[in-house]
């Protein structure tokens, strides 16, 4: 009976040590979660159009021309 109890405790002890080692290894893992965001295509198009206009204005200012204020034409969109 004592031998059975000793064997049970030894197995339990080995499992406990194994679990502790595993938890130590898990604690060393570094993880930076990043949220995947899906943008509405219309919102993305509007943002890109605004950025395009801003960049055109910067080019116009550097060239000494007036700011670009007209909207994109079908030809510009096709390009």
C-alpha positions in Angstrom: 0.0 0.0 0.0 2.8 2.4 0.8 4.6 1.6 -2.4 1.4 2.4 -4.4 1.0 5.7 -2.6 4.7 6.5 -3.2 4.4 5.7 -6.9 1.2 7.9 -7.2 2.9 10.8 -5.4 6.0 10.4 -7.6 3.9 10.5 -10.8 2.0 13.5 -9.4 5.2 15.3 -8.5 6.6 14.7 -12.0 3.5 16.1 -13.6 3.6 19.1 -11.3 7.2 19.8 -12.2 6.4 19.4 -15.9 3.5 21.8 -15.6 5.6 24.4 -13.8 8.3 24.2 -16.5 5.7 24.6 -19.2 4.2 27.6 -17.5 7.7 29.2 -17.3 8.3 28.6 -21.0 4.9 30.1 -21.8 5.6 33.2 -19.7 8.7 33.9 -21.9 6.5 34.1 -25.1 6.1 37.7 -26.3 3.1 38.4 -28.5 1.9 41.7 -30.0 -1.6 41.4 -31.1 -2.7 43.5 -34.1 -6.3 44.1 -34.9 -7.2 43.4 -38.5 -9.5 46.1 -39.7 -11.5 46.0 -42.9 -12.1 49.3 -44.4 -15.2 50.2 -46.3 -14.1 50.5 -50.0 -16.0 53.8 -50.4 -14.1 55.2 -47.4 -10.8 54.0 -48.7 -11.5 55.5 -52.1 -12.4 58.9 -50.5 -9.2 58.8 -48.4 -7.1 58.1 -51.5 -8.8 60.8 -53.4 -8.1 63.3 -50.6 -4.5 62.2 -50.5 -4.2 62.5 -54.3 -5.6 66.1 -54.2 -3.2 67.0 -51.4 -0.2 65.6 -53.3 -1.3 67.4 -56.5 -1.5 70.7 -54.5 2.0 70.2 -53.1 3.3 69.6 -56.7 1.5 72.7 -57.9 2.9 74.9 -55.1 6.4 73.7 -55.9 5.9 74.5 -59.5 4.5 77.9 -58.7 1.0 77.1 -60.1 -2.3 77.6 -58.4 -3.7 74.8 -56.3 -5.5 71.9 -58.0 -9.1 72.2 -57.1 -11.0 70.3 -59.8 -12.3 66.8 -59.2 -10.9 63.8 -61.0 -12.2 63.3 -64.5 -13.0 59.9 -66.0 -9.7 60.0 -68.0 -7.7 60.7 -64.8 -9.4 57.8 -63.1 -8.7 55.5 -66.0 -5.0 56.3 -65.9 
